[in-house]
Structures are given as structure tokens and as C-alpha cells.
């Protein structure tokens, strides 16, 4: 990303294949997105794609941009560590 001339295409392809195998088994994944903003939306696009193609749900954690697309999803206006600690305390 952004001029990384040391990119290893074989490693990236292997990681993508593992991810696709994992997603093919997922029935209703819960995607937890930490800190992804709208300035570079690639992570947000990935998350939206996963939940729409696999009937999943999302918890989006972002201190300034926590908005989610569906009322079934959760947006938390917090930092990642604080949000994860709060979620952990509920379990």
C-alpha cells in the first residue's frame, strides 16, 4: 500500500485464499472493525462486503466516525482499547 516496493504477492495471495476459505464457512459472522475511518475506506468497504455477503453483523469502533449502515449493527464512538475493555466487561 502506498509505494511498498517490498510487497510479496505470493504471500498476499495465500492470505487471501485462507480468508476466503474461512469466510466460505461463516454462517453469520460478527465483524469487529477497529479504527477504520472514511479517509481511506478500504477496510470499511471490506467489512461492508463481508456482512452483506454472509448475512453478518458489525460492531464499528471509531472515536470520530462510528456510524453504521444498518440499525442491526452497532457503532461505538470510542477508542479501540476502551471499547474492547467495555465489551469484555459485559461478557
Secondary structure, DSSP 8 states (H G I E B T S, - for coil): --S-TT--HHHHHHHHHHHHHHHHH-SS-EEEEES--STTTHHHHHHHHHHHHTT-EEEEE-SS----SSTTSEEE-S-HHHHHHHHHHH-
